[in-house]
Amino acid sequence: MTSRERIRAALGHEQPDRIPVDLGATESSGIMGIAYNRLRNYLGINGRTQIYDIGQMIAKVEEPVLDAVGADAMALLFEPRCWKRWTMQDGSPCEIPAGLEIVERDGGWAIPREDGTPAAFCPGGGYYFDPVNPPLADARSPEDIEAGIEHLGSFDWPDYLDEDFNDLAAKARCLHEETDRFIVANLWVHVFAAGQILRGFSNFMIDLAADKALAHHLMGRLVDCYRPRVERYIEAVGDYVDIIQVNDDLGTQNGPQISPELYREMVKPYHRRLWEMIKRLSGKPLLLHSCGSIYDVIPDLIEIGVDAINPVQVSAKNMDGALLKREFGADLTFWGGGCDTQSILGEGTPQQVRDEVRRRVDQFADGGGFVFCQVHNIQHNVPPENVMAMYEALGEL
């Protein structure tokens, strides 16, 4: 089987010739730049550590590294046309988009808006840029949402990623024709998390319960704003990609962020409208990224078109692999869950990593419906020995 055939078989719930592998085909199955530098050095691979996701400090995984770990999937990324040098939090080198401004502020680093107020901030000693100063925090009515509509239209696609749709189409065609890897196209298009970032977490969670009209208007207008983007994106790349990824974090460690009933009332209608549109226009399977415990809403996600989930946070409540495979394995592909990152990959020994991989593969792999990757991104503290122990254990099975 080719890599593309291997993952297509897994998505079709057929047993592939071996378990398919992903490293970096999504922004939540990748590797932080600090860990990527260490991994490349460990493998003796020269290259460029390009940080395309600044919030998480995620590196673009280069083909020699993909080859070294046996990866079957590859990301189609919206990227900058030019890069510039930067230094990561541990002092190691990387490149960031040339159009991205990062300034020192209050002992850390800020990404400023045009008026100088920070849009994201990484504190001293931190490793991530968190969104701050939500632009619609003071909205009190649908009219206030309309007054700030530019924030919805640009959400998820920062302007420092300045490739256009022609660039993306050319890159997608090249990946499709010159590799046999399964190509993952990420639209991002958050709805629930977008409300939290645009309004502020507390404000939006209160909106869902106490100002439902405002929450409905915001999510509805987000979908309206996403539609032309989705149409242009799919028109550009649809013939050359294999799956479409969308994102919306719905879970916490101990359960969903909101009750299943509130999800069905307030959020699910907008997920349905957006995701069904994407599937209708693209004809491709849908991969949903959602962290945390989403067990209680998985039947809803399947109903509205989700074919695969990532990162499969096996350490969260009701997310153990055996339970998920038994209850949802006939309808859902598990893209992740291959090694716990909260307590094993970064803190365990190589042997503990190997044992964890074997256990999770035993839970997920039978009958297809499984693409191997760790739970979420490989973090800055993960030694390269543990990274490679993960792939070596998989290769021994």
C-alpha positions as CSV (number, residue, x, y, z in Angstrom):
1,M,0.0,0.0,0.0
2,T,1.0,3.6,-0.6
3,S,0.7,6.0,2.3
4,R,-2.4,7.5,0.8
5,E,-4.0,4.1,0.3
6,R,-3.1,3.1,3.9
7,I,-4.9,6.0,5.5
8,R,-7.8,5.8,3.1
9,A,-8.2,2.1,4.2
10,A,-8.1,3.1,7.9
11,L,-10.8,5.8,7.3
12,G,-12.8,3.1,5.5
13,H,-12.5,0.8,8.6
14,E,-10.4,-1.7,6.6
15,Q,-7.3,-3.2,8.0
16,P,-4.3,-1.6,6.3
17,D,-1.0,-3.4,5.7
18,R,0.4,-1.6,8.7
19,I,-0.8,1.1,11.1
20,P,-0.6,4.5,9.4
21,V,1.4,7.3,11.1
22,D,1.1,11.0,11.4
23,L,3.6,13.6,12.6
24,G,2.7,17.2,11.9
25,A,-0.1,16.7,9.4
26,T,-2.3,18.8,11.7
27,E,-1.4,21.7,14.0
28,S,-2.3,19.4,16.9
29,S,-0.4,16.3,15.9
30,G,2.9,18.0,15.5
31,I,5.9,19.1,17.4
32,M,7.0,22.3,19.2
33,G,10.0,24.0,17.7
34,I,12.3,23.4,20.7
35,A,11.6,19.7,20.6
36,Y,12.0,19.7,16.8
37,N,15.4,21.2,17.0
38,R,16.5,18.5,19.4
39,L,14.9,15.7,17.3
40,R,16.6,16.9,14.1
41,N,20.0,17.1,15.9
42,Y,19.4,13.6,17.4
43,L,18.6,12.2,13.9
44,G,21.5,14.1,12.3
45,I,19.2,15.9,9.9
46,N,20.0,19.4,8.8
47,G,17.1,21.7,8.0
48,R,15.1,24.8,9.0
49,T,12.8,25.0,12.0
50,Q,10.0,27.1,10.7
51,I,7.3,28.0,13.2
52,Y,4.0,28.4,11.3
53,D,1.7,28.2,14.4
54,I,3.0,30.9,16.7
55,G,0.4,30.4,19.5
56,Q,1.6,26.8,20.1
57,M,5.1,27.3,18.7
58,I,4.6,24.4,16.3
59,A,7.2,23.6,13.6
60,K,6.7,22.6,10.0
61,V,7.9,19.0,9.8
62,E,10.3,18.5,6.9
63,E,10.3,15.5,4.6
64,P,13.5,13.9,5.9
65,V,12.0,13.9,9.4
66,L,8.7,12.5,8.0
67,D,10.7,9.7,6.3
68,A,12.7,9.0,9.5
69,V,9.5,8.4,11.5
70,G,7.6,6.6,8.7
71,A,4.9,9.3,8.4
72,D,2.0,8.6,6.0
73,A,0.3,12.0,6.2
74,M,1.4,15.5,5.4
75,A,-0.1,19.0,6.0
76,L,-1.2,21.5,3.4
77,L,-0.3,24.7,5.2
78,F,-1.1,28.3,4.5
79,E,2.3,29.9,5.0
80,P,4.1,33.2,4.7
81,R,5.9,33.9,1.5
82,C,9.0,35.0,3.4
83,W,10.5,34.0,6.8
84,K,12.8,35.7,9.2
85,R,15.1,34.5,12.0
86,W,14.0,34.4,15.6
87,T,15.2,32.8,18.8
88,M,12.9,30.5,20.8
89,Q,12.4,30.6,24.5
90,D,15.3,28.2,25.1
91,G,17.7,30.3,23.0
92,S,17.6,27.9,20.0
93,P,17.2,29.3,16.5
94,C,14.1,29.2,14.4
95,E,12.3,31.1,11.6
96,I,9.0,32.9,11.9
97,P,6.8,34.6,9.3
98,A,8.5,37.8,8.0
99,G,5.3,39.8,8.5
100,L,4.8,38.8,12.1
101,E,5.8,41.4,14.7
102,I,6.9,40.2,18.1
103,V,7.9,42.7,20.7
104,E,9.3,42.4,24.2
105,R,6.8,43.6,26.8
106,D,6.4,43.1,30.6
107,G,9.1,40.5,30.8
108,G,7.7,38.5,27.9
109,W,6.7,38.8,24.3
110,A,3.7,40.3,22.7
111,I,2.1,40.2,19.3
112,P,0.6,43.7,18.8
113,R,-2.4,44.8,16.9
114,E,-2.2,47.9,14.6
115,D,-3.1,50.2,17.6
116,G,-0.3,48.7,19.7
117,T,-2.4,46.7,22.1
118,P,-1.3,43.1,22.5
119,A,-3.4,40.5,20.6
120,A,-1.4,37.6,22.1
121,F,1.2,37.4,24.9
122,C,3.8,34.9,26.0
123,P,5.0,35.6,29.6
124,G,8.6,35.3,30.6
125,G,9.4,31.6,31.2
126,G,6.3,30.6,29.2
127,Y,6.2,28.7,25.9
128,Y,2.9,29.7,24.3
129,F,1.3,32.9,23.0
130,D,-2.2,33.2,24.5
131,P,-4.8,35.5,23.0
132,V,-5.5,38.6,25.1
133,N,-7.6,41.7,24.9
134,P,-10.6,40.1,23.1
135,P,-11.8,42.5,20.4
136,L,-15.5,42.0,21.1
137,A,-15.4,41.9,24.8
138,D,-17.6,45.0,25.1
139,A,-20.3,43.9,22.6
140,R,-23.7,44.1,24.1
141,S,-25.9,43.6,21.0
142,P,-26.0,42.1,17.5
143,E,-25.3,45.6,16.3
144,D,-22.0,45.6,18.2
145,I,-21.1,42.4,16.6
146,E,-21.8,43.9,13.2
147,A,-19.6,46.9,14.0
148,G,-16.7,44.5,14.6
149,I,-17.4,42.2,11.7
150,E,-13.8,42.5,10.4
151,H,-12.7,40.4,13.4
152,L,-15.0,37.6,12.3
153,G,-14.0,37.8,8.7
154,S,-10.3,37.4,9.5
155,F,-10.6,35.0,12.4
156,D,-8.2,32.0,12.3
157,W,-6.3,33.4,9.3
158,P,-3.7,35.9,10.4
159,D,-2.5,38.3,7.7
160,Y,1.2,37.4,8.2
161,L,0.4,34.1,6.5
162,D,0.3,35.9,3.2
163,E,0.2,33.2,0.6
164,D,-2.9,33.4,-1.6
165,F,-5.2,30.8,-3.0
166,N,-3.1,30.4,-6.2
167,D,-0.1,29.7,-4.1
168,L,-2.1,27.2,-2.1
169,A,-3.4,25.4,-5.2
170,A,0.0,25.1,-6.7
171,K,1.4,23.7,-3.4
172,A,-1.5,21.2,-3.1
173,R,-1.0,20.0,-6.6
174,C,2.7,19.5,-6.0
175,L,2.2,17.5,-2.8
176,H,-0.5,15.4,-4.5
177,E,1.6,14.6,-7.6
178,E,5.1,14.4,-6.2
179,T,4.4,12.4,-2.9
180,D,2.2,9.5,-2.1
181,R,1.4,10.9,1.3
182,F,-2.2,11.5,2.5
183,I,-2.7,15.3,2.3
184,V,-4.5,17.0,5.2
185,A,-6.1,20.4,4.5
186,N,-6.8,22.5,7.6
187,L,-9.6,25.1,7.4
188,W,-9.5,25.9,11.1
189,V,-12.9,27.7,11.2
190,H,-13.5,27.6,14.9
191,V,-17.1,28.4,16.1
192,F,-17.3,27.7,19.8
193,A,-13.6,28.6,20.5
194,A,-13.9,31.6,18.3
195,G,-16.7,32.9,20.5
196,Q,-14.4,32.5,23.6
197,I,-11.5,34.3,21.9
198,L,-13.5,37.1,20.3
199,R,-15.7,37.8,23.4
200,G,-13.4,36.6,26.1
201,F,-13.8,33.2,27.7
202,S,-16.0,34.3,30.6
203,N,-18.2,36.6,28.5
204,F,-19.0,34.0,25.9
205,M,-19.7,31.2,28.4
206,I,-22.2,33.6,30.1
207,D,-23.6,34.5,26.7
208,L,-24.5,30.9,26.0
209,A,-26.6,30.8,29.2
210,A,-27.8,34.3,29.8
211,D,-27.6,36.2,26.4
212,K,-28.4,33.5,23.9
213,A,-29.5,36.0,21.2
214,L,-26.0,37.5,21.2
215,A,-24.3,34.1,21.2
216,H,-26.5,33.0,18.3
217,H,-25.8,36.1,16.3
218,L,-22.1,35.8,16.8
219,M,-21.9,32.1,15.8
220,G,-24.3,32.6,12.9
221,R,-22.2,35.5,11.5
222,L,-19.0,33.5,12.0
223,V,-20.4,30.8,9.7
224,D,-21.6,33.5,7.2
225,C,-18.0,34.9,7.2
226,Y,-16.4,31.5,6.8
227,R,-18.5,30.5,3.8
228,P,-16.7,32.5,1.0
229,R,-13.3,31.4,2.5
230,V,-14.4,27.8,2.5
231,E,-15.7,28.0,-1.1
232,R,-12.5,29.6,-2.4
233,Y,-10.3,27.2,-0.5
234,I,-12.1,24.1,-1.7
235,E,-12.2,25.4,-5.3
236,A,-8.4,25.9,-5.1
237,V,-7.3,22.6,-3.5
238,G,-10.2,20.2,-3.6
239,D,-8.9,17.9,-6.2
240,Y,-5.5,17.5,-4.5
241,V,-6.3,16.9,-0.8
242,D,-7.6,13.8,1.0
243,I,-9.3,15.1,4.1
244,I,-10.5,18.4,5.5
245,Q,-9.7,19.3,9.1
246,V,-11.8,21.7,11.3
247,N,-11.2,22.7,14.9
248,D,-13.2,23.4,18.0
249,D,-12.2,22.5,21.5
250,L,-15.2,21.1,23.3
251,G,-13.8,19.2,26.2
252,T,-12.0,19.6,29.5
253,Q,-10.1,17.0,31.5
254,N,-13.3,15.9,33.2
255,G,-16.0,16.4,30.7
256,P,-17.4,18.7,28.0
257,Q,-17.0,22.5,28.6
258,I,-20.8,22.9,28.4
259,S,-23.5,20.3,29.0
260,P,-24.5,18.2,26.1
261,E,-28.0,19.8,26.2
262,L,-26.5,23.3,25.9
263,Y,-24.2,22.1,23.1
264,R,-27.2,20.7,21.1
265,E,-29.2,23.9,21.7
266,M,-26.5,26.6,21.1
267,V,-23.5,25.3,19.2
268,K,-24.4,22.2,17.3
269,P,-26.7,24.0,14.7
270,Y,-23.7,26.1,13.6
271,H,-21.4,23.1,13.5
272,R,-23.9,21.3,11.4
273,R,-24.4,24.2,9.0
274,L,-20.7,24.7,8.6
275,W,-19.5,21.1,8.4
276,E,-22.2,19.9,6.2
277,M,-21.4,22.7,3.8
278,I,-17.7,21.7,3.8
279,K,-18.5,18.1,3.1
280,R,-21.0,18.9,0.4
281,L,-18.6,21.2,-1.4
282,S,-15.5,19.1,-1.0
283,G,-16.7,15.5,-1.1
284,K,-14.0,14.7,1.5
285,P,-14.1,13.1,4.9
286,L,-14.0,15.5,7.9
287,L,-11.4,15.4,10.6
288,L,-12.3,17.3,13.8
289,H,-9.7,18.5,16.3
290,S,-11.2,18.7,19.8
291,C,-9.2,18.3,23.0
292,G,-10.5,16.9,26.3
293,S,-13.3,14.6,27.2
294,I,-15.9,14.8,24.4
295,Y,-17.4,11.3,25.0
296,D,-20.8,12.8,25.8
297,V,-21.1,14.6,22.5
298,I,-19.4,12.1,20.1
299,P,-22.8,10.7,18.9
300,D,-23.8,14.3,18.0
301,L,-20.5,14.8,16.1
302,I,-21.0,11.6,14.1
303,E,-24.5,12.7,13.3
304,I,-23.4,16.0,11.8
305,G,-20.6,14.5,9.6
306,V,-17.4,14.0,11.6
307,D,-15.5,11.0,10.2
308,A,-12.4,11.2,12.4
309,I,-11.3,12.9,15.7
310,N,-8.0,14.1,16.9
311,P,-6.1,14.2,19.3
312,V,-8.1,11.5,21.2
313,Q,-7.1,12.6,24.7
314,V,-7.0,9.2,26.3
315,S,-6.1,10.5,29.8
316,A,-9.4,12.5,30.0
317,K,-12.6,11.2,31.5
318,N,-14.4,8.5,29.5
319,M,-11.7,8.7,26.7
320,D,-9.9,5.5,27.2
321,G,-9.2,3.8,23.9
322,A,-11.0,0.5,24.7
323,L,-14.2,2.3,25.6
324,L,-14.1,4.6,22.5
325,K,-13.3,1.8,20.1
326,R,-16.1,-0.4,21.5
327,E,-18.8,2.3,21.4
328,F,-17.8,4.4,18.4
329,G,-15.3,2.4,16.4
330,A,-17.8,1.4,13.7
331,D,-18.5,5.0,12.8
332,L,-15.4,7.0,13.7
333,T,-11.6,6.9,13.0
334,F,-9.3,7.7,15.9
335,W,-6.6,10.0,14.6
336,G,-4.4,10.0,17.7
337,G,-4.4,8.5,21.1
338,G,-1.3,6.5,20.4
339,C,0.7,7.8,23.3
340,D,-0.3,9.9,26.3
341,T,1.5,13.2,26.4
342,Q,0.3,14.4,29.8
343,S,2.3,12.0,31.9
344,I,4.1,9.5,29.6
345,L,5.8,11.0,26.6
346,G,7.5,13.9,28.4
347,E,8.1,12.4,31.8
348,G,8.4,8.7,31.2
349,T,11.3,6.5,30.3
350,P,11.7,5.2,26.7
351,Q,10.5,1.8,28.0
352,Q,7.4,3.4,29.5
353,V,6.7,5.1,26.2
354,R,7.0,1.7,24.4
355,D,4.7,0.1,26.8
356,E,2.1,2.9,26.4
357,V,2.3,2.6,22.6
358,R,1.7,-1.1,22.7
359,R,-1.3,-0.7,25.0
360,R,-2.9,2.0,22.9
361,V,-2.4,0.1,19.7
362,D,-4.0,-2.9,21.2
363,Q,-7.0,-0.8,22.0
364,F,-7.4,1.1,18.7
365,A,-5.9,-0.7,15.8
366,D,-8.0,-3.8,15.1
367,G,-10.1,-3.4,12.0
368,G,-8.7,-0.1,10.8
369,G,-10.2,3.2,12.0
370,F,-6.9,4.3,13.5
371,V,-4.1,6.7,12.5
372,F,-1.2,6.6,14.9
373,C,0.1,9.8,16.5
374,Q,0.6,11.0,20.1
375,V,-2.1,12.8,22.0
376,H,-1.7,16.5,20.8
377,N,1.7,18.0,20.0
378,I,5.1,16.8,21.2
379,Q,5.9,19.4,23.8
380,H,9.1,21.3,24.4
381,N,10.2,19.0,27.3
382,V,10.0,15.7,25.3
383,P,13.5,14.2,24.8
384,P,14.2,12.9,21.3
385,E,14.9,9.4,22.8
386,N,11.3,9.3,23.8
387,V,10.0,10.5,20.5
388,M,11.9,7.8,18.6
389,A,11.0,5.1,21.2
390,M,7.4,5.8,20.3
391,Y,7.9,5.2,16.6
392,E,10.3,2.2,17.2
393,A,7.7,0.5,19.4
394,L,5.1,1.0,16.7
395,G,7.4,-0.5,14.1
396,E,7.9,-3.6,16.2
397,L,4.2,-4.4,16.3
